[in-house]
Amino acid sequence: MQTTSPVTRTADSILSTNRVLRNTYALLATTLLFSAVMAVVSMAMNPPRGMSLVCTLGAIGILMFVLPKFENSAKGIGIVFLGTGLLGFGLGPMLNAYASLPNGSSIIATAMGGTGVIFLALSAYVLTTKKSFDFMGGMLFVGLIVVFGAAIINIFAQIPALSMAVSGAIVLLMSGFILFDTGRIVNGGETNYIRATVSMFLNIFNLFTSLLHLLGIMGDE
């Protein structure tokens, strides 16, 4: 039977972990703010909706293939801001589409609030209990593959019920990843704050966009 008991740590290891944790949350806060600013800029510029895909693909390429080469240097911080800024800018067309709806502002605000509550609650739980959630890694990875496959199918099928199921599944998966990634930082499994920041940012980003889609579908929009 799997357990989530705290991991025994040495004093030096705990100090190192606390430093990684502080740096991660400091960089995460600034990248989230920068991404939000870029989203506002994008909304004001009102680029075509295809720009979302271009920015997302560009950000994924930067964070997956460029960042690993610099994640142990100061240059890595700049690359993180570039990737997260692109993701924020890519949100502009989507946010404009929702904002144009009669209840669009409410949907966006609810998605933002829900994302914040979920992230803070799950993070606080792990930080308080110091539990490890490494046992969830395999399940989360398999879940991602299944959801990705369903999302690809729905691109062609365009089934509202499937779209809702995919968005709901992503919300659950990202919640699981928040537990998993925070647990790895707290228990010393992740020692690179730049890498930890990117993982946590993507969890929050995907959680927000999925909540946005889910709320939009539930509102029959």
Beta strands, then each sheet from edge to edge (+ up, - down):
end
